[in-house]
Every structure is written in structure tokens, then in C-alpha cells.
Amino acid sequence: MRIVFVLHQFYPEFSGGTERVVLNLARCAQRAGHYVHVLACTMRDPAPAGKSSGALAGAHHEVYQGVPVTLIPRSLLPASGDLGFDVAPAMVEQVRDWMRAERFELVHVFHTLRMASALLAAQQCGLPYAVTLTDFFVGCYRINAINAQGQPCSGPDEGRSCVRDCLVPEWTEPALLQRHQLAKALLQGAIERVVPSEYVAEFFRAAFPELPWRVIPHGIDFLALMGNGQSVVHAHEDLAPEAPITLGYVGAIVAQKGLHILLQALQRVPSERLRLRVVGGFYGDPVHQQDIRNMMAADSRVEWVGQVPPGDVAAVLKQVDLLCLPSVVPESFSLVLHEAAVLGVPALVSDLGAPPAKIKAHGGGRVVAAGDVNAWAQALTEILEMPDTLPSWRTGMRLPYRVEEEAFFYESLYRQAVVPH
């Protein structure tokens, strides 16, 4: 089967959760004997050096870790594509011709931001397409299901909630209502609509109640985490009552991820037994970036490691005793939380999105109020004062799905969609 995976961005320029999911599934599909090609957007203009993609003028072709990739420069796509589903007619035509020339049989869309032109091209080719929503973008132009007042959104209500709560100058009421209708049409045309967690499913069931939704959790690459000859679960030694405790933050350093909350909480717990390793790159607001740098520099217990390749996540997690996910917006899944579970690392998580549901259902940590510095400081204090806490959290931690299991579910969907000639 010849499959094209479509998403908003890809390696090596970006290395977020969606990119990791796509790379994992692409490799699994290749091992199953399929031809897989990734089509994404690059923010670099001109496109990075590489072989010309032929039918796609201005785009470039490269191979990333064995996966063929075609990158379309951002300048060739609509500026409004970061917010909605506008297309570039010339690019639609070129992508359509390229898809036909490549003889693709199926399109799997993982993110529509900036890439609506590719989806329309697939529709014009008559190709079946599946949609996996790794965040809330299709139903929420703000992506995070938090409205302009900073409150959680229960759904767009046919676009009316967007007009009421998120009508900012770049939008008009007709445009927001039309955005919802375009999203509905996009989803109605899909052979399958997949989300990674029940939390995301509930949001989209409310947003598009007439459509069925399937939950397929993101799988974890156990082999990559284990390395050569290692056991599945990393055996952390039980901490002595006065032993240092290393906290770990792994993720992009942006305001939505809440690292500032964790740093402020750490400042309120001056114990030298606590340490924090921060793993991730800086993105977005430069003022927030500088605030974070200042807070890290002011606390000698904090070490900034920087961004690491996905293959090094296991090494990072093995050096921490407790993962911290202080996000102030709902997380749709959290790969690192599930990777930590494989390695026996418990977690403190904010009470927003999918992670708290996992902790409440299966243990392995504690849920803390999002954005509440005092609550996070109290949680850290209690961990210091009760040495049995971390060992008890590690006991009986449930292993997540393997990436091979996730890929198996998708392959069954692909085979139902593509009828052999």
C-alpha cells in the first residue's frame, strides 16, 4: 500500500509529539511492507537543501531516518492557514498532480494546520483519507481548548462559542462560523476520525455530535526506550529518607507547558534535597523565554539540559526520580508521561486534559491543580517529608500501548479503506 502522511511540520526542524507519533507509525508501516511518504510544511524559506520534489515546485525532498519526506515552504501556503483551513489554489493543483504521480492509495492526516491545501488535493484525487487529531486545532483555532478569557472550552457549539468567547480582531463572526462548517466538512469526508484519549474524544463528540469517534492511544517504542538488553521497567532504587530527589521537566519551553509554575514552586521549597533537570528547547514569546532563563539561573538546583533527540529521552528519564508535567492548558495525551511509565518513573501532573485521567485510573503519581504555585509547592514538600511516596507510586504502574499495537489498529483501518484492485 502507498500511503502519504500529512502534518504541519516534521523532523529535523521540529520534534514535538505529533512528529514523534508520525515517525513511529511511518517506521512501523515500512516494516509491514508499505511505502510511506511524509508531506509537511517547513518554516525555512527557501526550503532546506535537498532533491527537488518534481511535481511540487519549490518543495524539497529528503529522507529522514529512512522515511521519505517532502517539505513545502511556508511562503507557498496561505498566511491564514495557521488559524483555519484556507488553501492556496496553485498548491492544491500541484499537490494533486504529485499525489497522482506518486500513485498514493491512502492519505493519513495528522495535523491540518497550514496543510488544508494538501487535504483538498487528496479529495480532488478521490483518495480515501483518515484523520488523527493529536490536539484540538480542528475544533479550536487556539489549538488548546482554552478560550480568550483563559477558561476551558467545552466545545465550539457550531462556532457560536468561538464568537462569544474568542472573537479577537483577526476574526469576524461569519469567519468563525464558517471555520466550524469547514471543519465539519473536513471530518465528514474522512473514512475514520481518531483521537488519542477519551478526554479529546469527549471534546470532539461535543463539538461534532453527529460524527463517530475512535480512540487509539499513541503507542510507545519500547525497544528504543529499553536499548540493548535492558529490562522493560527501569529499576529505580528506593530512595533513602534523606537522599536527593531529582525532578524532571521534559517538553517544549513555552508558557502553556507551565515550567514557570514548577520553577516558582521549587523556589518556595528551599530544600537542597530537591533538584530539577529541564529538558527542552525555547519557543514562542521571547519575554517568557527570558523569564524562564532568569528563574533557572537564580536557582543552583536547576540544570537546563536543552533539547535532546527523541532517542535520548530514555536516558533523560532514567536520571530523574519524578517527572513533572505542570501544563496550564489541557494535554491531549503526553508521550513522555507514558514513556516514563515504561521506565518506572512516577509523575506529578496538572489537573487538565488526558494525563490526570491516566493517573487517577492507573496510579503512578499525583494530580495537582494547574497553575497553582502553592499546590505544586505543597506536593513537593509532602514528597520530601514522606519517603515512601515515590516507591509506592512506582508499585504496579501500568504499561502503555506499544507503538506496534497502535500501528496494528491503523493498518486494519487502512485495509478496510483500500480495496485491492
C-alpha positions as CSV (number, residue, x, y, z in Angstrom):
1,M,0.0,0.0,0.0
2,R,1.3,3.5,-0.9
3,I,0.4,5.9,2.0
4,V,1.1,9.6,2.5
5,F,1.2,11.0,6.0
6,V,0.3,14.7,6.1
7,L,1.1,17.0,9.0
8,H,2.0,20.6,9.8
9,Q,5.8,20.1,10.4
10,F,8.4,17.4,10.7
11,Y,11.9,16.5,11.7
12,P,14.6,17.6,11.9
13,E,13.2,21.2,12.1
14,F,10.5,20.3,14.7
15,S,10.4,17.4,17.2
16,G,7.1,17.7,19.0
17,G,4.7,14.9,20.0
18,T,2.8,14.8,16.7
19,E,6.1,14.5,14.8
20,R,7.2,11.6,17.0
21,V,3.9,9.8,16.6
22,V,4.2,10.1,12.8
23,L,7.8,8.9,12.7
24,N,7.0,5.9,14.8
25,L,4.0,4.9,12.7
26,A,5.8,5.5,9.5
27,R,8.6,3.1,10.6
28,C,6.0,0.5,11.6
29,A,4.2,0.8,8.3
30,Q,7.5,0.4,6.5
31,R,8.3,-2.8,8.4
32,A,4.9,-4.1,7.5
33,G,5.8,-3.7,3.8
34,H,4.1,-0.4,3.0
35,Y,5.5,2.6,1.2
36,V,5.1,5.7,3.4
37,H,5.9,9.3,2.4
38,V,5.6,12.3,4.8
39,L,4.2,15.6,3.4
40,A,4.7,18.6,5.7
41,C,5.5,22.3,5.8
42,T,8.8,23.9,6.6
43,M,9.2,27.3,8.1
44,R,12.6,27.7,6.4
45,D,12.4,29.7,3.2
46,P,13.8,28.7,0.8
47,A,13.2,25.1,1.7
48,P,16.2,23.2,3.2
49,A,18.7,21.8,0.7
50,G,17.6,18.6,-0.8
51,K,16.5,16.9,-4.0
52,S,13.7,18.8,-5.9
53,S,10.4,17.1,-5.4
54,G,9.5,17.3,-9.1
55,A,5.8,18.0,-9.4
56,L,5.8,20.2,-6.3
57,A,7.6,23.4,-7.5
58,G,9.6,25.0,-4.7
59,A,9.3,22.0,-2.3
60,H,12.2,19.7,-1.5
61,H,12.5,16.0,-0.9
62,E,14.7,14.4,1.7
63,V,14.9,11.2,3.7
64,Y,14.8,11.3,7.5
65,Q,15.8,8.2,9.3
66,G,14.7,6.1,6.4
67,V,11.4,7.9,5.8
68,P,10.9,9.9,2.5
69,V,9.8,13.4,3.3
70,T,8.6,16.3,1.1
71,L,8.6,19.8,2.6
72,I,6.5,22.7,1.3
73,P,7.9,26.1,2.2
74,R,5.6,28.1,4.5
75,S,5.6,31.0,2.0
76,L,3.7,28.9,-0.6
77,L,0.8,28.3,1.7
78,P,-1.9,30.8,3.0
79,A,-0.8,33.0,5.9
80,S,-4.3,32.3,7.4
81,G,-3.5,28.6,7.4
82,D,-2.2,28.9,11.0
83,L,-5.7,29.7,12.1
84,G,-8.1,28.0,9.8
85,F,-8.5,25.9,6.6
86,D,-7.8,28.3,3.8
87,V,-6.0,26.8,0.7
88,A,-3.6,28.0,-2.0
89,P,-5.2,27.0,-5.3
90,A,-1.9,26.7,-7.1
91,M,-0.5,24.5,-4.4
92,V,-3.7,22.3,-4.4
93,E,-3.2,21.7,-8.1
94,Q,0.5,20.8,-7.6
95,V,-0.1,18.5,-4.7
96,R,-2.9,16.8,-6.5
97,D,-0.6,16.1,-9.5
98,W,2.1,15.0,-7.2
99,M,-0.2,12.5,-5.4
100,R,-1.3,11.1,-8.7
101,A,2.3,10.8,-9.9
102,E,3.3,9.0,-6.7
103,R,0.3,6.7,-7.1
104,F,-0.8,7.0,-3.5
105,E,-3.7,4.9,-2.3
106,L,-4.4,6.5,1.0
107,V,-3.8,9.7,2.9
108,H,-3.5,9.8,6.7
109,V,-3.8,13.4,8.0
110,F,-2.3,14.0,11.5
111,H,-2.5,17.8,11.6
112,T,-4.3,20.3,9.3
113,L,-2.6,23.4,10.5
114,R,-1.1,25.1,7.3
115,M,-1.9,21.9,5.3
116,A,-5.5,22.3,4.2
117,S,-4.3,22.6,0.6
118,A,-2.9,19.0,0.8
119,L,-6.2,17.7,2.1
120,L,-8.2,19.4,-0.6
121,A,-5.8,17.9,-3.2
122,A,-6.4,14.4,-1.7
123,Q,-10.2,15.0,-2.1
124,Q,-9.8,16.1,-5.7
125,C,-7.8,12.9,-6.3
126,G,-10.6,10.8,-4.9
127,L,-8.2,9.3,-2.3
128,P,-9.6,8.0,1.0
129,Y,-8.2,9.8,4.0
130,A,-8.1,9.1,7.7
131,V,-7.8,11.8,10.3
132,T,-6.0,11.5,13.6
133,L,-6.4,14.6,15.8
134,T,-3.4,15.0,18.1
135,D,-4.7,18.2,19.6
136,F,-7.8,20.4,19.4
137,F,-6.9,22.5,16.3
138,V,-9.7,21.3,14.1
139,G,-12.3,22.4,16.6
140,C,-10.3,25.3,18.2
141,Y,-8.2,27.8,16.3
142,R,-6.4,28.5,19.6
143,I,-5.4,24.8,19.5
144,N,-5.5,24.2,23.3
145,A,-9.3,24.4,24.0
146,I,-8.8,27.4,26.3
147,N,-10.8,30.4,25.4
148,A,-9.6,34.0,25.1
149,Q,-10.6,34.6,28.8
150,G,-8.3,31.7,29.9
151,Q,-11.1,29.4,30.7
152,P,-11.5,25.7,29.5
153,C,-13.8,25.5,26.5
154,S,-16.4,22.7,26.4
155,G,-16.8,22.9,22.6
156,P,-17.4,25.3,19.7
157,D,-21.2,24.9,19.7
158,E,-21.3,25.2,15.9
159,G,-18.9,28.2,16.2
160,R,-21.2,30.2,18.5
161,S,-18.9,29.7,21.5
162,C,-16.0,30.8,19.4
163,V,-17.8,34.0,18.5
164,R,-18.8,34.6,22.1
165,D,-15.5,33.8,23.8
166,C,-12.8,34.1,21.2
167,L,-13.7,36.9,18.8
168,V,-10.4,38.7,18.5
169,P,-9.5,41.3,15.8
170,E,-8.2,38.8,13.2
171,W,-11.6,37.1,13.2
172,T,-15.2,38.1,12.3
173,E,-18.4,36.4,13.4
174,P,-19.1,35.0,9.9
175,A,-15.5,33.8,9.6
176,L,-15.6,31.9,12.8
177,L,-18.9,30.3,12.0
178,Q,-17.6,29.3,8.5
179,R,-14.5,27.8,10.1
180,H,-16.6,25.4,12.1
181,Q,-18.5,24.4,9.0
182,L,-15.3,23.8,7.1
183,A,-14.0,21.7,10.0
184,K,-17.2,19.6,9.9
185,A,-16.9,19.0,6.2
186,L,-13.3,18.0,6.5
187,L,-14.2,15.5,9.2
188,Q,-17.3,14.2,7.5
189,G,-15.2,13.2,4.4
190,A,-12.8,11.1,6.4
191,I,-13.1,7.3,6.5
192,E,-12.0,7.4,10.1
193,R,-11.8,10.0,12.8
194,V,-9.3,9.0,15.5
195,V,-8.2,10.7,18.8
196,P,-5.5,9.5,21.3
197,S,-7.5,9.8,24.5
198,E,-11.0,9.8,25.9
199,Y,-10.5,13.4,27.0
200,V,-10.0,14.5,23.4
201,A,-12.9,12.3,22.3
202,E,-15.3,13.9,24.7
203,F,-14.3,17.4,23.3
204,F,-14.9,16.4,19.7
205,R,-18.1,14.4,20.5
206,A,-19.5,17.6,21.9
207,A,-18.1,19.7,19.0
208,F,-19.3,17.4,16.3
209,P,-22.0,15.2,17.8
210,E,-23.2,13.8,14.5
211,L,-19.8,12.1,13.8
212,P,-18.4,8.8,15.3
213,W,-15.0,8.9,17.0
214,R,-12.5,6.2,17.6
215,V,-9.9,6.3,20.5
216,I,-6.5,4.8,19.6
217,P,-3.9,5.7,22.2
218,H,-0.4,6.7,21.0
219,G,2.0,3.8,21.3
220,I,5.4,3.9,22.9
221,D,8.5,2.5,21.2
222,F,9.6,0.1,24.0
223,L,12.6,-1.1,22.1
224,A,14.0,2.4,21.7
225,L,13.5,3.0,25.4
226,M,15.0,-0.3,26.6
227,G,18.1,-0.2,24.4
228,N,20.1,-3.3,24.1
229,G,19.3,-6.0,26.7
230,Q,17.6,-3.8,29.2
231,S,14.5,-4.8,31.1
232,V,11.2,-3.2,30.3
233,V,10.8,-1.3,33.6
234,H,13.7,0.7,34.8
235,A,14.6,-0.4,38.4
236,H,14.9,2.8,40.4
237,E,16.5,2.2,43.7
238,D,14.3,3.1,46.7
239,L,15.4,6.5,47.9
240,A,16.9,6.8,51.4
241,P,15.0,9.1,53.7
242,E,17.5,12.0,53.2
243,A,18.6,11.2,49.6
244,P,18.3,13.9,46.9
245,I,15.2,13.8,44.7
246,T,15.7,14.7,41.1
247,L,12.7,16.2,39.3
248,G,12.4,16.2,35.6
249,Y,10.7,18.5,33.1
250,V,10.7,17.2,29.5
251,G,9.0,19.3,26.8
252,A,8.9,22.5,24.9
253,I,9.6,25.6,26.9
254,V,6.5,27.7,26.2
255,A,4.2,29.4,28.6
256,Q,1.4,26.8,28.0
257,K,3.6,24.0,29.4
258,G,3.8,25.7,32.8
259,L,7.5,25.3,33.5
260,H,7.3,28.7,35.2
261,I,4.8,27.3,37.7
262,L,7.2,24.5,38.6
263,L,10.1,26.8,39.0
264,Q,8.2,29.2,41.2
265,A,7.0,26.2,43.4
266,L,10.6,25.0,43.7
267,Q,11.6,28.4,44.9
268,R,9.1,28.0,47.8
269,V,10.7,24.7,48.8
270,P,14.3,25.6,49.6
271,S,15.4,22.1,50.4
272,E,18.8,21.2,49.0
273,R,17.5,17.6,48.5
274,L,15.4,18.8,45.5
275,R,17.0,19.1,42.1
276,L,15.4,19.9,38.7
277,R,16.6,18.9,35.3
278,V,14.9,20.8,32.5
279,V,15.0,19.2,29.1
280,G,13.6,21.1,26.1
281,G,14.1,23.9,23.7
282,F,12.8,27.5,23.9
283,Y,9.9,28.6,21.6
284,G,7.5,31.4,21.3
285,D,7.3,34.6,23.4
286,P,10.9,36.0,23.9
287,V,9.8,37.7,27.1
288,H,8.7,34.4,28.6
289,Q,11.9,32.8,27.4
290,Q,13.9,35.3,29.3
291,D,11.8,35.0,32.4
292,I,12.4,31.2,32.4
293,R,16.2,31.7,31.9
294,N,16.3,34.2,34.8
295,M,14.4,31.8,37.1
296,M,16.7,28.9,36.2
297,A,19.8,30.9,36.7
298,A,18.6,32.1,40.1
299,D,18.4,28.6,41.5
300,S,21.5,26.5,41.6
301,R,19.4,23.3,42.0
302,V,18.1,23.7,38.4
303,E,20.0,22.3,35.4
304,W,18.9,23.2,31.9
305,V,19.9,20.3,29.6
306,G,18.5,21.8,26.4
307,Q,16.7,19.9,23.7
308,V,17.6,16.2,23.1
309,P,16.8,13.9,20.2
310,P,13.8,11.6,20.8
311,G,16.2,8.6,21.1
312,D,17.8,10.2,24.2
313,V,14.5,10.6,26.1
314,A,15.1,7.3,27.9
315,A,18.5,8.3,29.2
316,V,16.9,11.5,30.5
317,L,14.1,9.8,32.3
318,K,16.5,7.3,33.9
319,Q,18.2,10.2,35.6
320,V,15.1,11.6,37.3
321,D,13.0,10.3,40.2
322,L,9.8,12.2,39.4
323,L,8.5,13.6,36.1
324,C,6.7,16.9,36.4
325,L,4.0,18.0,33.9
326,P,2.8,21.4,35.1
327,S,0.9,22.3,31.9
328,V,-1.6,25.1,32.2
329,V,-3.6,24.0,29.2
330,P,-5.2,20.6,28.5
331,E,-2.8,18.0,27.2
332,S,-4.3,15.7,24.6
333,F,-2.1,12.8,25.6
334,S,1.6,13.2,26.7
335,L,4.1,10.8,25.2
336,V,6.7,11.5,27.9
337,L,4.2,10.6,30.6
338,H,3.7,7.1,29.0
339,E,7.4,6.7,28.3
340,A,8.1,7.4,32.0
341,A,5.6,4.7,32.9
342,V,7.6,2.2,30.9
343,L,10.7,3.1,32.8
344,G,9.0,3.1,36.2
345,V,9.2,6.9,36.7
346,P,6.1,8.3,38.5
347,A,4.7,11.8,37.7
348,L,3.1,14.9,39.1
349,V,0.6,16.2,36.5
350,S,-1.7,19.2,36.2
351,D,-5.4,18.5,36.5
352,L,-6.1,19.4,32.9
353,G,-6.5,17.1,29.9
354,A,-5.7,13.5,29.5
355,P,-2.7,13.0,31.9
356,P,-4.8,13.3,35.1
357,A,-7.3,10.7,33.8
358,K,-4.4,8.3,33.4
359,I,-3.0,8.9,36.9
360,K,-6.5,8.7,38.5
361,A,-7.3,5.4,36.7
362,H,-3.9,3.6,37.0
363,G,-1.9,5.4,39.7
364,G,1.8,6.2,39.3
365,G,1.7,9.7,40.6
366,R,-0.4,12.6,41.8
367,V,-2.7,15.2,40.2
368,V,-2.0,18.8,41.2
369,A,-4.1,22.0,40.5
370,A,-3.0,23.6,37.2
371,G,-1.3,27.0,37.6
372,D,-1.4,26.8,41.4
373,V,2.1,27.5,42.7
374,N,1.2,26.8,46.3
375,A,-0.4,23.5,45.4
376,W,2.7,22.4,43.5
377,A,5.0,23.6,46.3
378,Q,2.8,21.6,48.8
379,A,3.1,18.4,46.7
380,L,6.9,18.7,46.5
381,T,7.0,19.3,50.3
382,E,4.9,16.2,51.0
383,I,7.2,14.1,48.8
384,L,10.2,15.3,50.8
385,E,8.5,14.6,54.1
386,M,7.2,11.1,53.2
387,P,10.0,9.0,51.7
388,D,7.6,6.1,51.0
389,T,5.6,8.1,48.5
390,L,7.7,7.6,45.3
391,P,8.3,3.9,45.9
392,S,4.5,3.4,46.4
393,W,3.8,5.3,43.2
394,R,6.2,3.0,41.3
395,T,4.5,-0.1,42.5
396,G,2.0,-1.5,40.0
397,M,2.5,1.2,37.3
398,R,0.6,0.1,34.2
399,L,2.5,-0.2,30.9
400,P,1.0,1.7,28.0
401,Y,0.3,0.5,24.5
402,R,3.3,-0.3,22.3
403,V,3.7,1.5,19.0
404,E,3.4,-1.8,17.3
405,E,-0.1,-2.2,18.8
406,E,-1.1,1.3,17.7
407,A,0.2,0.6,14.1
408,F,-1.8,-2.7,14.0
409,F,-5.0,-0.8,14.7
410,Y,-4.2,1.7,12.0
411,E,-3.3,-1.0,9.5
412,S,-6.7,-2.7,10.0
413,L,-8.3,0.7,9.2
414,Y,-6.2,1.2,6.1
415,R,-7.1,-2.3,4.7
416,Q,-10.8,-1.6,5.2
417,A,-10.5,1.7,3.3
418,V,-8.4,0.5,0.4
419,V,-10.0,-2.3,-1.7
420,P,-7.4,-4.3,-3.7
421,H,-7.7,-3.8,-7.4
